[in-house]
């Protein structure tokens, strides 16, 4: 191992973004393919034997205190072929993590008396379901044997002398795995593995307690169906990070960097159903990719980016509301509840880390500033704890499981209206949303703060629609649309801040009553109101610029 040395690497969030480019990320199937082996089947192979398989699995995080409850679950007790294995594995990479940056993992694992080398490459992750190409080879010892790898695109990077000659151990795992095979429905086979153990890198360690549901035969939605049945008995939550991802985070002495929204590739050959799946997968991937950072890091950017993902996901559901029908209602309501709770924490982050420092630079601090700042910091920390608790609740886990199952069902986008070309559907939506913005923006100079808030929401919804459907229309025109809508949204957001901050200031005063704190709060409110007046002066020009932009969609 690396003896505690920490390489200065900020990890990318590998294998979580590719669902953006995979319209069918929620709707795959698995079968008894030729050459495909279960874990039991692999035991019969000898050194040098190679097998490739498409691995499709869903991971569920399990509280260690609930381990006995899981093992006693009637669902799992009824399974066949139960057995327990001790698995010791080491992952190898270059000091610069070239493999991980190229979305490749190289693992050598001790399974009984033999060593099995695995290369996992590419793939996607959508709503907790991990889909990867996996190549396994039985080798002679504990070090990687590059010579026995098949010559295919997945292993190309490993055949480079530069890579193969610099491989070092970066992490190890010690896992006790209880495996059983379930047949929850005719034609469906799912291998359930309960893993407990530890991931190590240098002096750092991360305990493991999780269920892995690996699809052997049947539709991917069967994984979600089983997960929901288990969630009714056991307090499980979706685990979006692989053991490798967790170990690499230990190796770099950090967590994966906050994940921003990735471009959505909606193309002209897609129908409305494919477009919806691509957009929803992208947004959901961003939400899940930032969850762990919100829970484990003090960096406010994780919360911000998770909220962006939630907004984009809610916007996607709104964009396709006519086609989704009433089935969307419970999922939209659950997402709104989550977004509201996280939104208050984000408001405190902005006030404490952005607004107050700007004020201190622009003007000398008012009396009572220190006590006021301390009260704001305490309120912020309380809301951060609440947001972390929200994400760790069973309610959140069940909501995300239900959403994933619904999105994963072919029935969600199976009806005839979903076959409409994406470009035609997008044109109708963009025309309607643009008309809503124009209606909200009439007589702009006379609009109240409430009216401008409604305009801001309409602008935000149109901006997301423009971003999602950008690939269907003239690129330059859509780029201008996006930029001018963003400018409008920023101005309207700063005007709205004067309203949002009032409730925060009331909370700060309640946390630290006193005239000095109240006076400092009044100073902050006056600053926001003055800024709102200044932003109103910029609004008319930004509005005219937006009105002048060419709209490439068909009116």
GIURTA-V724506 format. One line per field, one symbol per residue. ss: DSSP state (H for helix, E for strand, L for the rest). phi: phi as a letter, one per 30 degrees, with the letter a starting at -180 (. if undefined). burial: 1 if it has 24 or more other ideal C-beta (glycine too) atoms within 12 Angstrom, else 0. A space follows every 50 residues. Layout:
ss=???
phi=???
burial=???
This chain:
ss=LLLLLLLLLLLLLLLLLHHHHLLLLLLLEELLLLLLLLHHHHLLLLLLLE EEEEEEEEEEEELHHHHHHHHLLHHHHLLEEEEEEEEEEEEEELLLLHHH HLLEEEEEEEELLEEEEEEEEEEEEELLEEEEEEEEEEELLLLLLHHHLL LLHHHHHHHLHHHHLLLEEEEEEEEEEEEEEEEEELLEEEEEEEEEEEEE ELLEEEEEEEEEEEEEEEELHHHHHHHHHHHLLLLEEELLLLHHHHHHHH HLLLLLLLLLLLLLLLLLLLEHHHHHHHHHHHHHHHHHHHHHHHHHLLLH HHHHHHHHHHHHHHHHHHHLHHHHHHHHHHHHHHHHHHHHHHHHHHHHHH HHHHHHHHHHHHLLLLLLHHHHHHHHHHHHHHHHHHHHHHHHLHHHHHHH HHHHHHHHLHHHHLLHHHHLEHHHHHHHHHHHHHHHHHHHLLLHHHLLHH HHHHHHHHHHHHHHHHHHLHHHLLHHHHHHHHHHHHHHHHHHHHHHHHHH HHHHHHHHHHHLLLHHHHHHHHHHHHHHHHHHHHHHHHHHHHHHHHHHLL LLLLL
phi=.chidcddbcddddiccddecbececbcbbbdddidbdddddddccejdc bcacdbbbcbdbdedcdddddceedddddcidabbcbcbbccadechddd dcibbcbcbdbicbcbcbccbhibbbhjdcbbdbccbdbdadcebddddd dbedcedddddededbdbdcabbbbccccaccbdaeicbbdccccblacb bhdcbbdcaaccccdcajdeddddedddddddcbdcbdcccddddddddd dchabedecddceccccdddcdddddddddddddddeddceddddcbddd dddedddeddddddddddecedddidddedddddddddddddddddeded ddcbddddddddaddddidddddddddddddddddddddedcddeddddd dddddddddeddbcdeedddeeddddedddddddddddddcdhedcdddd dddddeddddddddddddcedcbeddddddedddddddddddddddeddd dedddddddddbdldddddddddddddddddddddddddddddddddddd cdddd
burial=01000010101111111111111111111100000111100100100001 11111111111100011001101011001000001011111111101111 01111111111001111111111111111111111111100001110111 00011011000011001111111110111111010001111111111111 11010101111111111111111111111110111111111111111111 11011111101101110001111111111111111111111111101011 11111111111111111111001100010011011001101111111111 11101100100000010110111011001100110111011001011111 11111111100110000101111011111101110010011001000000 01101111111111111111111000010011011111101111111111 11011011101100001101111110110011001100100110010010 11100
